[in-house]
Amino acid sequence: MKYVVVGSGLFGSVFAHEAAKRGHNVVVLEKRNHVGGNIYTKEIEGIQVHEYGAHIFHTNNKDIWTYINNFSDFNNYINSPIANYKDEIYNLPFNMNTFNKLWGVIKPEDAKSKIESQKKELNINNNPSNLEEQAISLVGIDVYKKLVKGYTEKQWGKSAKNLPAFIIRRLPVRFTYDNNYFNDTYQGIPIGGYTPIIEKMLDSKLIDVKLNTDFFDHRNEYLNSNCKIIFTGMIDQFFDYKLGELEYRSLKFDTRVLNQNNYQGNAVVNYTDSETKFTRIIEHKHFEFGKGNKNMTVVTKEFPQKWHRGCEPYYPINDKNNKVLYSQYVKMAKKEQPNVVFGGRLGQYRYYNMDQTIMAALQIVKREL
Ligand code: FDA
């Protein structure tokens, strides 16, 4: 069987790798000028730059951790972001270090009772009607005002009062002095970056990668062939937006090379006030413990953007309307395109972490191959 994989991101590359391993021929079409999709990294001054936003691999799934370690060694990076609120510095996720800095509390029970008293003061009931009420009911007013409100409003481009409560089902709050953002057992950054992982996955005589090739320029040719298509682009675009557009939030990245060794002392610093237009600054060398040029550093500011056709879709907006629309596209796909499998974050209109993307791709492998 011959497969055409549209997109050389993590999903497409895992599928292509597994198909070739089983003796199938695969053509990978990639519209960008490089492989890897959003996990692509590029070396600048000996530093692995995460071109499409910070990517930290983390998972609780031992099989997935073993799987990805077949393609690279990982360092023992632990994600411990910092929040900068008008030049006040706080630890994330919200933990005893954060609460101590905010209120001077030392014991967990003092932090808990402070949050409880703030919740009571504002009389938030158990059924919050918007994101603001939901966040205050989880962390109290001080944490909300300094660390949640501005960041979230920038991220979504809307007032927290006009955002649905479900976006923040839970906020990571911990009553320990632990700055590790993730609770997962396995965590790290691939030594040498993510691009070599993808290159290794696609390194087979049976895989033909065509860069700078948009599926939609060759749609009829591939749809009329006998190949099975694994499509990891946007499902609504595949159907020419016939039922309407699925909504996304987009991002703009401003990356600069600076003539200094150390700009901010941490890989990830979130700017949580509403006046600063960007949400965070990534200093890439801190993912790798002092690797790269000692006199230079590379930093990236992330600016959330309204999405429109033609700009890069990053975060699906999984509200009720979009969910309904997506399920209509799925029905259409089943009826009209039985030879096409829609996968990955764009094909399945879902926010997938990298471990979930691999899991989803391996599920399709199991079903198809
Ligand atoms: P991805 O978008 O990577 O790949 C799709 C590919 O298809 C792209 O290369 C695209 O160019 C191509 N394509 C689309 N349409 C096409 C067409 N018509 N023709 C040809 N090619 C086409 N996860 C995690 O575990 N830890 C983290 O820290 C982060 N951080 C993070 C930050 C940001 C800003 C985002 C947006 C996401 C993350 N993620 C993450 C999630 C991670 O990026 C995600 O799991 C994978 O990149 C998903 O891989 P896919 O292959 O599904 O999509």
Residues whose N, C-alpha, C, O or C-beta is under 5 A from the ligand:
A	BS01	FDA	V6 G7 S8 G9 L10 F11 G12 L29 E30 K31 R32 G36 G37 N38 I39 Y52 G53 A54 H55 I56 F57 H58 T213 D214 F215 F216 T232 G233 M234 Y314 G344 R345 L346 Y352 N353 M354 D355 T357
